[in-house]
Each structure stands twice: as structure tokens, then as C-alpha cells.
Amino acid sequence: MMAGDDELVALREQVSLVSAAAISASDLDHAFQLQLAEAIQASLRANSPNAAGPSSPSLLELEPSSDLSHALALQAADLARAEQERRDAQTCRAAHARSAASVRVAAHDALFARELAAIPEHRWAHDGDYLERPLDPNSLSARPLFRVLFKGMASDEVVGPRDRDPGVAVLAAAVCGPQGEVVLRVQKPVVGGQGQEVLQAMALLEGLDAALALGISSISVLTDHNLLYNYMLGVWRPTEQKLADMINQALLVRKKFKQCEISLVAQSQVSYVVKLARDAIDVQIAKSRAHNAMERRETCSICLEDADITKVHAVEGCAHRFCFPCMKEHVRVKLLNGMLPGCPRHGCTTKLSVEGSKVFLSPPLLAIMAQRIREGQIHPSQKVYCPYPKCSALMSLSEVVHPMQESCSRYSVADAATLRKCVKCRGSFCISCKVIWHDRMTCYEYKRRCPYARPEDAKLQNLAEQRLWRQCVKCKHMIELAEGCYHMTCVCGYEFCYTCGKAWKDKKATCSCLLWDERNIIRNRRRR
């Protein structure tokens, strides 16, 4: 019986007691009034002997007490109101039960639909008509599920000598309440060298065991690992024996729960355990380095040599570590090939900075690196160099100064098309001819009178004709074939044939020239 029903019965008993007491009091009062009336009549007859005839009716009539009537009316009103509240509460509970049942049925249907979508076509064709997932009637009134999150993570970072460093791996799991609050979290290191799927299965077992230890009977397991999700549903079968054994163990533990659902979610929904795993890896790496601090040695993953820890550079942004000689050679080769140096780790896209490279680079290489970074920030088609020999500053088309924008401009409107100023030395030059400004002379007249703006330009042109150099038609860079085939790719991205100069389109030549010459390859081998 509900608490409200108990109060209603007590109220009814109280009304009954009050009514009985009121009736008893009314009877006693009536008897007293009758006795009083008889005494008054007897006294009147004694004092008036001449009075004849029967006595007149009593002048005192019994009137029910007004206070008692009011109290009875209030009790009746309270009883009616309590009855109505009880009926309303029963109706509300019935409505809530129907809503909860509808939600559970919808959740069951959605989960079953996801499981059906993951079934392979060959299995569907074989026994698709027999697949079913009955709805447990007891689950309609189940309490909100606890959530189990898990993540297994390994680090490939070398923290000690290679022959004594098996790697760092951790397991992270968390049990969250129905409202999302963290009830329990687990961070556990494991021996490195485990596969990613095995680590995920180990983390799942840790989460299930933690939920069982708390006495939880209904859980919802969330994972962002597609392979493990399909293994747990039985859609796929693991080929590795160790992984298969762990999946079977997880399925046995799953049966110990009254209700255990597993769902495939986005990584953002398990970000909490991902952070737990990363924090645990950082702690384990710090412990390993502290343990190896006595040796002060670290293995470089490029040359595989043990280097002093003070001669190992950690790349800014990704923390990948390499010895100074390997870093210096890597940067030197990249700079000589006209590329911006980045982290040597395969697949890492972190770029090196001049400030962070000062510890292992010489000043000349640092200057070249700064120039390459500056050039890399400007598209080749937008690069402009100051024609003044003492300046030669690099700038982009958007950076050059337009003299017509200056208030004290002394140039005409006709000069506005090609006249520009250097952002560094403020010298005027022609943006079309790339030479010092030719005052009172059009670009056509200047090129006709001075086909070569500087004497060194004529020498460069003669040398290019003797050495068979090619000039990129897009950015005007002079290119020399040192080795390899005749398919050239300029720094601006333009591709062309070195023999005839015709462009390549869609990685294919538009000419019939030979692709390579054996002499270039033989000469290349002799140089090596």
C-alpha cells in the first residue's frame, strides 16, 4: 500500500471517531436539556397552583452545535479532496509507466535496427528470416542504465635503449551513472607490444569487471572501435587466437549482467576515457625516463644509435625525438632541395621552426631556413623581388606599395598600371619588367631599347643557351637538369618537358620527346 493510501485510511478513521464523539455528546446534551425542562415545569406548577391544563411544550428546543457542524463539514471536504488526489496520483503513475514502456520499446527497436544493418549480405541471405530479438517485459520498468567507457592505447615513442624498451601501453575504463557522473575510473599500465585490438579487449574486460565489483546489474557499453563492436555482436570472428580468447572471456562476463547493451558511438562520446589513457601514457613515459635517467642515453629512431639525452632534439608540436646529427642532415637535405623541413617521423606533418632549430643548426643553415620559410608563405606566382642590388627584398604582390595611394605622389595616372615601390627600401620599380622604374618610358619602349635590363642578364642568357637550361614559362625560374628524367616540375608546380619546353598535362607529356637519357643516369652513378 502506498503512503498516500495510508494517510487516507487514517483520515477516514479520524472522521468516524469524531462523528461518534459528536453523536455521544449530542445525546448527553439532549438528556440534560430534558431534565432541566422537567425541573422548570415542576417549579412553575408548585408556584402556580391555579394553573390548569397540561403543560405546554418545552420552550427549550435542542439545537445542534454550530461548531460541531462546521467541523464535520471540514472533515468531509478534506476526505473528498484526499480521494481526488489519490485518483490523480494513480492516473499520473499509469501515464508515466506507459511513457517509459514506449521509450524502452523505441530503444530496443533502434538497437536491433543497427544490429541488422551491420549483418553481412551472405549471412542475411542465409538466415535473415529467422533473426529476432524479443523484448524483455521486465526491461520496461528497468532503471536508467549505467554506462561503461573503455580505451586501450599504446605509444610508439622510444624512452630507453631499444633492446630494453618494450614500449608503453595503458588501459583506461570508466563507469558513469545514469546522469553522466563518474562513479569509478581505472588507469592501468600493461606490458607493451600488444596489438590495438587486444588492448581494446583488455580495456573492455577492465570496465566490465569494475561494473561487476560495484554490484551494477544493468549497463550500457559504449565504444568507438568498429572491429571490437562487431566482434562482440558476433558479426565478425577474430583470426588471432589471443584476441579470440579475450572476446570469448568478455562475452562470458557480459552474461553475468541482467542487462548489458553495447553501442558503437563517435569518438567524442568516449573522449573522457581517451583523455584518461593519454594521461596514463604520459605518466608511464615520465616514469620510464626517470628510471633511465641514470644512463642519460636515448635511442634515435633514425640512426638507431644511443645518443646522450642532451644531444636529442624534441620536435615542437609533436614531441618526436631524434639526435642532433640526424636532425641537421634531414634539414640540410630538405633545404638544398628547396623544401620546407618538417618532422622526420613518417606521416607526421609538423613543420620545424627557426627558433626551435637553433640548438642543432649552424647560422648559415638557419638563414637559409628562414628564407625558405618566408618563400614558402608566398605563392610562386605572387613572389616579387626588389630589383635594387643592395636590397633584393622578397615581397608578395599584395605587399608592394602602390605610389598612387600616397598623398604626396608625383606620378601620373598612366604610371599607376606598372609602378610599384619596395616595402623595404622604398625604391620605385616596374612590376611588369621587374626592373628599376623607367621614367617617361613605356614598358614596350624599354624592352625594345634594353632587351637585357642588367649586364648579368645577358650573361645568364648566354650561359643558359650553352648549358641548355630551361626557363619556366609560368614563374620565369631558370632550371638546370642535374640528373634523372626530362619530366621537370618547377617550384611553382608547373610541369614541362626539359627537351622542348612543352607542358605536361594530367601527368602526361604533350610531346614525343624521350623521357630519359642513359647518360644522365650513368653520370649520376659516377657522382655517387
Disulfide bonds with the S-S distance in Angstrom:
none
